[in-house]
Amino acid sequence: MRLAIASGKGGTGKTTVSAALVSLWTQPVVAVDLDVEAPNLHLFLKPEIRGGQRAFLEIPVVDETKCTRCGLCRDLCQFKAISVLGEIVLTFPEMCHGCGGCQAVCPEGALSGGSRELGEIKWGQAGNADFIMGALRIGEAMSPPLMRQVKAKLAERYKNKTVDIIIDAPPGVSCPAVNAVMDSDMILLVTEPTPFGAYDLKLAHEAFSPLGQPMAVVVNRAGIGDHGVYEFCQSAGMEILAEIPFDRKIAEAYCRGKIVPLAYPQIKPVFVGLRDKVLNWRQSLKEVCVA
């Protein structure tokens, strides 16, 4: 099972829920931090890092002696990462998405592959859970290419193993968030019962629905705000799997980098119940697929 934990906005408690579920999981599990622009799952799980590698993106390098300035590369690139101005060919590595299309269409073979550093991939062990994360290089604008490499490393390391995967996705509904959840089996949306929470939950539902994965909701800071989130979940047919109460002790545990159900035993039944509901949700989906 691949469970993506996402949110329509930042600060809803997505990482809190991710860390709690990983710590309480009863089956082999891999915790994956795909919020590569601001990874913080490791601050709570405190993994022992056992390996890592730098990640690079292939970018075009122009051989001026072969280039005829035909402009086919320029016309192909929708990101304007390569341009032909008279006799001058310019490349803009920061805008390149590494698709390799410019090299493929060049009739003279004047473009070869260079590289720029995207960031770093790290992996290790966090208690009984395996751990893998990406960290974007400071100044790097594009996170999806690094996220794809984290996923590739995940697939490589667990190709012949049966493990559950819990993904801490980036917040919001832009390309990074969609990239994080697009190949998951289930999406768990974390929200809060405020007008902002309801609005951003609607955006997340709208953005992720075309992907076809089943979605359910966790309401964090329950007891504040209004009923907009609950009304939307009912109208959209999304089940609320857990309500985490608005409690100062939860905030204190988070601020100290603690895993909430371990630091605050009184709240542990809420997260155990969430874990069990997620596992039951998975089982029900399996039965539907078999049927």
ABEGO torsion letter per residue (X at the ends): XBBBBBBABBGAGAAAAAAAAAAABABBBBBBBABAABBAAAAAAGBBBABBBBBBBBBBBBBAAABAGAGAAAAABAAGABBBBEABBBBBAAABAGAGAAAAABAAGABBBBBBBAEBBBBBBBEABBBBBBBBBBGBABAAAAAAAAAAAAAAAAAABBBBBBBBBBBEABAAAAAAAAABABBBBBBBBBAAAAAAAAAAAAAAAAAGBBBBBBBBGBGBEBAAAAAAAAAAGBBBABBBBBBAAAAAAAAAGBBAAAABAAAAAAAAAAAAAAAAAAAAAAAAAAX
